[in-house]
């Protein structure tokens, strides 16, 4: 965490940090992986929470408290620029903040978020922050009112003041308290000074022998500190993911919301319930997404495109007016305006398809740049290739880019015509405007405006088949 300078401390407003609880294993998921790395909406649970937190405070003021497989968690999200504190051993949420005491010493206030609740929005975090700063309690609880509060601790308020008198776990509730629907979400704001003044009073007299942050409400109230609560506008934001069923439900909701957001910006998505569109995908207006399409990762699609059914596009950039026919697979590829792909094209990482180019059925590209208006329409492999403009690559052509040890490059200059079933053995260069005869094996550079033929001469033996059949009859 950053340390505020004296100038910042004197001239700026209150210093606010956000701590994200991310240390747990998530036993109920029955997984060997860290719980917060479980994916919904195309990225880890923790990444969703960080994205919302970064819209409230700078990344340098965000702290993830990690524990189980801490190295993996750190590696997965360190690109966000946040800080980390390791909680070892993991002895509950209260103990997590005890572990972060030194990292948070320079701050006035702390917002605590749960790393497994990906629906939390920046607006709700800001609402919690603003209420806490205005009312100045030692602790503010983000509560929610649920139609079915079963399993949650209930918020017990005190008289007309609305202050929190207690947070009562369901098993300890009286029949009257059990009927209350305002619950503790597990999201909090604290004034840092009273938090660490009284946090050592937490006890471990519970079935798991852990320090529970929830108990800070009672600790602070007994210390005559004010504890308050503010309701979340949308109760679904506080939902966590403790089971596989809950993970799947969160994923469904995130993806459904994403589709609705895209529809509102002018994108057509037919049968959106059949499409898989990740949270970070961007799509321009008037683009049409057909059923059973998957758009994954950081994919960007321009306007006036049509992505036809069963295509899977991941971490790719597609320009405007592009047609992607059924069954195409793109991974870390770039497609320029007006190009057409498929059906069943496979663009592997490093593929760069130029404006108006065509890559057709059962064509595979890898680290290949295909220039403006060039075509490779059928049954072709283009790997480690630089292909100019206006090139025609015939059906069945392959670049032989690998000799078993090293990769080599094929260069095809503008206006080249490559006949069907050609084999181009790299490193090789086809000069501007040259022709390559069908079924040729090209192992040497071809000069511009020339014809290259590399195949055995055709021999025709008239009557050979008739004599062959006649001889077969005599031997029976």
Secondary structure in CASP SS format (residue, H / E / C, confidence):
PFRMAT SS
TARGET T0000
AUTHOR 0000-0000-0000
METHOD secondary structure of the structure
MODEL  1
X C 1.00
X C 1.00
X C 1.00
X C 1.00
X C 1.00
X H 1.00
X H 1.00
X H 1.00
X H 1.00
X H 1.00
X H 1.00
X C 1.00
X C 1.00
X C 1.00
X C 1.00
X E 1.00
X E 1.00
X E 1.00
X E 1.00
X E 1.00
X E 1.00
X E 1.00
X C 1.00
X C 1.00
X C 1.00
X C 1.00
X H 1.00
X H 1.00
X H 1.00
X C 1.00
X C 1.00
X C 1.00
X C 1.00
X C 1.00
X H 1.00
X H 1.00
X H 1.00
X C 1.00
X E 1.00
X E 1.00
X C 1.00
X C 1.00
X E 1.00
X E 1.00
X H 1.00
X H 1.00
X H 1.00
X H 1.00
X H 1.00
X H 1.00
X H 1.00
X H 1.00
X H 1.00
X C 1.00
X C 1.00
X C 1.00
X C 1.00
X C 1.00
X H 1.00
X H 1.00
X H 1.00
X E 1.00
X E 1.00
X E 1.00
X E 1.00
X E 1.00
X C 1.00
X C 1.00
X C 1.00
X H 1.00
X H 1.00
X H 1.00
X H 1.00
X H 1.00
X H 1.00
X H 1.00
X H 1.00
X H 1.00
X H 1.00
X H 1.00
X C 1.00
X C 1.00
X E 1.00
X E 1.00
X E 1.00
X E 1.00
X C 1.00
X C 1.00
X C 1.00
X C 1.00
X C 1.00
X C 1.00
X H 1.00
X H 1.00
X H 1.00
X H 1.00
X H 1.00
X H 1.00
X H 1.00
X C 1.00
X C 1.00
X C 1.00
X C 1.00
X C 1.00
X C 1.00
X C 1.00
X C 1.00
X C 1.00
X E 1.00
X E 1.00
X E 1.00
X E 1.00
X E 1.00
X E 1.00
X C 1.00
X C 1.00
X C 1.00
X C 1.00
X C 1.00
X C 1.00
X C 1.00
X H 1.00
X H 1.00
X H 1.00
X H 1.00
X H 1.00
X H 1.00
X H 1.00
X H 1.00
X H 1.00
X H 1.00
X H 1.00
X H 1.00
X H 1.00
X H 1.00
X C 1.00
X C 1.00
X C 1.00
X E 1.00
X E 1.00
X E 1.00
X E 1.00
X E 1.00
X E 1.00
X E 1.00
X C 1.00
X C 1.00
X C 1.00
X C 1.00
X C 1.00
X C 1.00
X C 1.00
X C 1.00
X E 1.00
X E 1.00
X E 1.00
X E 1.00
X E 1.00
X H 1.00
X H 1.00
X H 1.00
X C 1.00
X E 1.00
X E 1.00
X E 1.00
X E 1.00
X E 1.00
X E 1.00
X C 1.00
X H 1.00
X H 1.00
X H 1.00
X C 1.00
X C 1.00
X H 1.00
X H 1.00
X H 1.00
X H 1.00
X C 1.00
X C 1.00
X C 1.00
X E 1.00
X E 1.00
X E 1.00
X E 1.00
X E 1.00
X E 1.00
X E 1.00
X E 1.00
X E 1.00
X E 1.00
X H 1.00
X H 1.00
X H 1.00
X H 1.00
X H 1.00
X H 1.00
X H 1.00
X H 1.00
X H 1.00
X H 1.00
X C 1.00
X C 1.00
X C 1.00
X C 1.00
X C 1.00
X C 1.00
X C 1.00
X C 1.00
X C 1.00
X C 1.00
X C 1.00
X H 1.00
X H 1.00
X H 1.00
X H 1.00
X H 1.00
X H 1.00
X H 1.00
X H 1.00
X H 1.00
X H 1.00
X C 1.00
X C 1.00
X C 1.00
X C 1.00
X E 1.00
X E 1.00
X E 1.00
X E 1.00
X E 1.00
X C 1.00
X C 1.00
X C 1.00
X H 1.00
X H 1.00
X H 1.00
X H 1.00
X C 1.00
X C 1.00
X C 1.00
X C 1.00
X C 1.00
X H 1.00
X H 1.00
X H 1.00
X H 1.00
X H 1.00
X H 1.00
X H 1.00
X H 1.00
X H 1.00
X H 1.00
X H 1.00
X H 1.00
X H 1.00
X H 1.00
X H 1.00
X H 1.00
X H 1.00
X H 1.00
X H 1.00
X H 1.00
X H 1.00
X C 1.00
X C 1.00
X C 1.00
X E 1.00
X E 1.00
X C 1.00
X C 1.00
X H 1.00
X H 1.00
X H 1.00
X C 1.00
X E 1.00
X E 1.00
X C 1.00
X C 1.00
X C 1.00
X C 1.00
X E 1.00
X E 1.00
X C 1.00
X C 1.00
X C 1.00
X C 1.00
X E 1.00
X E 1.00
X C 1.00
X C 1.00
X C 1.00
X C 1.00
X E 1.00
X E 1.00
X E 1.00
X C 1.00
X C 1.00
X C 1.00
X E 1.00
X E 1.00
X C 1.00
X C 1.00
X C 1.00
X C 1.00
X E 1.00
X E 1.00
X C 1.00
X C 1.00
X C 1.00
X C 1.00
X E 1.00
X E 1.00
X E 1.00
X C 1.00
X C 1.00
X E 1.00
X E 1.00
X C 1.00
X C 1.00
X C 1.00
X C 1.00
X E 1.00
X E 1.00
X C 1.00
X C 1.00
X C 1.00
X C 1.00
X E 1.00
X E 1.00
X E 1.00
X C 1.00
X C 1.00
X E 1.00
X E 1.00
X C 1.00
X C 1.00
X C 1.00
X C 1.00
X E 1.00
X E 1.00
X C 1.00
X C 1.00
X C 1.00
X C 1.00
X E 1.00
X E 1.00
X C 1.00
X C 1.00
X C 1.00
X C 1.00
X E 1.00
X E 1.00
X C 1.00
X C 1.00
X C 1.00
X C 1.00
X E 1.00
X E 1.00
X E 1.00
X E 1.00
X C 1.00
X C 1.00
X E 1.00
X E 1.00
X E 1.00
X E 1.00
X E 1.00
X E 1.00
X E 1.00
X C 1.00
X C 1.00
X C 1.00
X C 1.00
X E 1.00
X E 1.00
X E 1.00
X E 1.00
X C 1.00
X C 1.00
X E 1.00
X E 1.00
X E 1.00
X E 1.00
X E 1.00
X E 1.00
X E 1.00
X C 1.00
X C 1.00
X C 1.00
X C 1.00
X E 1.00
X E 1.00
X C 1.00
X C 1.00
X C 1.00
X C 1.00
X E 1.00
X E 1.00
X E 1.00
X C 1.00
X E 1.00
X C 1.00
X C 1.00
X C 1.00
X C 1.00
X E 1.00
X C 1.00
X C 1.00
X E 1.00
X E 1.00
X E 1.00
X C 1.00
X C 1.00
X C 1.00
X C 1.00
X E 1.00
X E 1.00
X C 1.00
X C 1.00
X C 1.00
X C 1.00
X E 1.00
X E 1.00
X E 1.00
X C 1.00
X C 1.00
X E 1.00
X E 1.00
X E 1.00
X C 1.00
X C 1.00
X C 1.00
X C 1.00
X E 1.00
X E 1.00
X C 1.00
X C 1.00
X C 1.00
X C 1.00
X E 1.00
X E 1.00
X C 1.00
X C 1.00
X C 1.00
X E 1.00
X C 1.00
X C 1.00
X C 1.00
X C 1.00
X E 1.00
X E 1.00
X C 1.00
X C 1.00
X C 1.00
X C 1.00
X C 1.00
X C 1.00
X C 1.00
X C 1.00
X C 1.00
X C 1.00
X C 1.00
X H 1.00
X H 1.00
X H 1.00
X H 1.00
X H 1.00
X H 1.00
X H 1.00
X H 1.00
X H 1.00
X H 1.00
X H 1.00
X C 1.00
X C 1.00
END
